[in-house]
Amino acid sequence: MPKKCPLRGWILHVSLKSFAKVSFNIPLITLTLFLIHRGSNGLGAEGICLGPYEVGEDCSEGDGEDDQCISKRCGLESAGSDKYVCCAGDTVDHGFIDYCNGMEDGVSCWLDSMCKNGYCGGNAGGLRKGKCITEGSVEERGACHNGDDDMCQGDLACALDQVDGNYICCSKYGE
């Protein structure tokens, strides 16, 4: 749904549409010009904002078209999300879908390149969702993903806890 827009004034909307060719094989082109009132109508009602949107704002209309954003980058905010937002940086393609890169720790991801710190723990090389995490940052007994030792500090290993069945960082066996 478009956001409410506090700006006032009129903008000129130009649309160029090409239709099916007529019988003489000549393209039929129409040019549509019309004015759209943007913002308050002076009676206290707000108009609909047509973009461009700021970084972090919803750009889900039009299936995430980049032109809606000032940054010219619109992508899904995280793995498993269906919300498109205007990205601060570039987008990363995964499965023909654009995702914002620069995701913070704790955000669901598919690829290392989606994360601000460059590491998507537990993603099995992009085959499953992981979490952005700073490599080597999980302390002993802290949660890690599916045996991914790189998440754990120092010489700790990510192993299945026999008590509760969750993966945790712990000392390696025999050391």
C-alpha positions as CSV (number, residue, x, y, z in Angstrom):
1,M,0.0,0.0,0.0
2,P,1.4,3.4,-0.9
3,K,2.4,5.6,2.0
4,K,0.7,8.9,2.8
5,C,2.7,11.8,1.4
6,P,3.0,15.2,3.1
7,L,4.3,17.0,0.0
8,R,2.0,19.5,-1.7
9,G,1.7,20.4,-5.3
10,W,1.1,18.9,-8.7
11,I,3.3,16.7,-10.8
12,L,3.1,15.9,-14.5
13,H,2.8,12.2,-15.2
14,V,3.9,11.1,-18.7
15,S,3.1,7.6,-19.9
16,L,4.1,6.2,-23.3
17,K,2.4,3.0,-24.2
18,S,2.8,0.8,-27.3
19,F,-0.1,-1.3,-28.4
20,A,-0.5,-4.2,-30.8
21,K,0.3,-3.4,-34.4
22,V,-2.6,-2.5,-36.6
23,S,-3.3,-4.2,-39.9
24,F,-0.7,-2.2,-41.8
25,N,2.0,-3.5,-39.5
26,I,2.6,0.0,-38.1
27,P,3.0,0.3,-34.3
28,L,0.2,2.3,-32.6
29,I,1.7,4.5,-29.9
30,T,-0.3,6.6,-27.5
31,L,1.1,9.3,-25.3
32,T,-0.8,10.0,-22.1
33,L,-0.3,13.2,-20.2
34,F,-2.1,14.0,-17.0
35,L,-1.6,15.8,-13.7
36,I,-1.5,14.1,-10.4
37,H,-2.1,16.0,-7.2
38,R,0.6,15.0,-4.7
39,G,0.1,15.6,-1.0
40,S,-2.5,17.6,0.9
41,N,-5.5,18.9,-0.9
42,G,-5.7,21.9,1.4
43,L,-8.7,20.4,3.2
44,G,-6.6,18.4,5.6
45,A,-6.6,15.2,3.5
46,E,-3.3,13.7,2.5
47,G,-2.6,12.4,-0.9
48,I,-0.8,9.2,-2.0
49,C,3.0,9.4,-2.3
50,L,4.3,8.0,-5.5
51,G,7.9,7.7,-4.5
52,P,10.8,7.8,-4.8
53,Y,11.1,6.2,-1.3
54,E,14.0,6.6,1.2
55,V,16.3,3.8,2.3
56,G,14.4,1.4,4.5
57,E,11.0,2.3,3.2
58,D,8.6,-0.2,1.7
59,C,9.0,-0.6,-2.1
60,S,6.8,-3.8,-2.4
61,E,4.6,-2.3,-5.1
62,G,5.4,-3.5,-8.6
63,D,7.3,-6.5,-7.2
64,G,10.2,-4.5,-5.9
65,E,11.0,-2.2,-8.9
66,D,14.3,-0.4,-8.3
67,D,13.0,2.9,-9.7
68,Q,10.7,3.4,-6.7
69,C,13.8,4.1,-4.5
70,I,16.1,7.1,-4.3
71,S,18.9,4.6,-4.0
72,K,17.7,2.8,-7.2
73,R,17.9,-0.5,-5.2
74,C,14.9,-2.4,-4.0
75,G,15.3,-5.8,-2.5
76,L,13.8,-8.2,0.1
77,E,14.9,-7.2,3.6
78,S,15.9,-10.8,4.7
79,A,15.8,-14.4,3.6
80,G,12.2,-15.7,4.0
81,S,10.7,-12.2,3.9
82,D,8.2,-11.0,1.4
83,K,8.7,-7.3,2.2
84,Y,10.7,-5.3,-0.3
85,V,12.6,-2.3,1.1
86,C,14.8,0.4,-0.5
87,C,18.4,-0.8,0.1
88,A,21.2,1.4,1.4
89,G,23.7,-0.4,-0.8
90,D,23.7,-2.9,-3.6
91,T,21.4,-5.9,-3.9
92,V,22.4,-9.5,-4.1
93,D,20.7,-11.9,-6.4
94,H,19.7,-15.4,-5.1
95,G,17.3,-17.6,-7.0
96,F,16.4,-14.7,-9.4
97,I,15.3,-12.6,-6.4
98,D,17.0,-9.4,-5.2
99,Y,17.9,-9.1,-1.5
100,C,19.5,-6.1,0.2
101,N,23.1,-6.6,1.2
102,G,24.6,-5.2,4.4
103,M,22.3,-7.2,6.6
104,E,23.0,-6.9,10.4
105,D,23.9,-9.8,12.7
106,G,20.8,-11.9,13.5
107,V,19.0,-11.3,10.2
108,S,18.1,-14.4,8.1
109,C,20.3,-14.7,5.0
110,W,21.0,-17.1,2.2
111,L,24.6,-16.0,1.2
112,D,27.7,-14.6,2.9
113,S,27.5,-11.6,0.5
114,M,24.2,-10.5,2.0
115,C,25.7,-9.9,5.4
116,K,27.4,-6.7,6.6
117,N,30.1,-8.7,8.2
118,G,30.4,-11.1,5.2
119,Y,29.3,-14.2,7.0
120,C,26.0,-16.1,6.8
121,G,26.3,-18.9,9.4
122,G,24.5,-22.2,8.8
123,N,23.4,-21.5,5.2
124,A,25.0,-24.6,3.7
125,G,26.5,-22.6,0.9
126,G,23.1,-20.9,0.0
127,L,21.0,-24.1,0.1
128,R,19.2,-23.1,3.3
129,K,18.6,-20.0,5.4
130,G,21.2,-19.0,7.9
131,K,21.8,-16.0,10.1
132,C,24.2,-13.1,9.6
133,I,26.8,-13.4,12.3
134,T,30.3,-12.1,12.9
135,E,32.6,-15.0,12.2
136,G,34.2,-16.4,15.4
137,S,31.9,-14.4,17.7
138,V,29.9,-17.1,19.5
139,E,31.1,-17.9,23.0
140,E,31.2,-21.3,24.7
141,R,27.7,-22.8,25.2
142,G,26.3,-20.1,22.7
143,A,24.0,-21.2,19.9
144,C,25.5,-22.0,16.5
145,H,24.1,-23.4,13.3
146,N,24.2,-27.0,12.2
147,G,27.8,-27.8,13.0
148,D,29.3,-24.6,11.6
149,D,32.6,-24.3,13.5
150,D,33.5,-21.0,12.0
151,M,30.8,-19.3,14.1
152,C,32.6,-20.3,17.3
153,Q,35.4,-18.4,19.1
154,G,38.9,-19.8,19.0
155,D,39.2,-23.5,19.1
156,L,35.6,-24.2,20.0
157,A,33.5,-26.5,17.8
158,C,29.8,-26.3,16.9
159,A,28.3,-29.6,18.0
160,L,24.9,-31.0,18.9
161,D,24.1,-30.7,22.6
162,Q,23.0,-34.2,23.8
163,V,20.9,-32.6,26.6
164,D,18.5,-30.4,24.5
165,G,19.3,-31.3,20.9
166,N,20.4,-27.8,19.9
167,Y,23.8,-26.9,18.4
168,I,26.2,-25.0,20.7
169,C,29.8,-24.0,20.7
170,C,31.8,-26.2,22.9
171,S,35.3,-27.6,23.5
172,K,36.4,-30.1,20.9
173,Y,36.6,-33.8,21.9
174,G,40.0,-35.0,23.0
175,E,41.4,-31.6,23.7
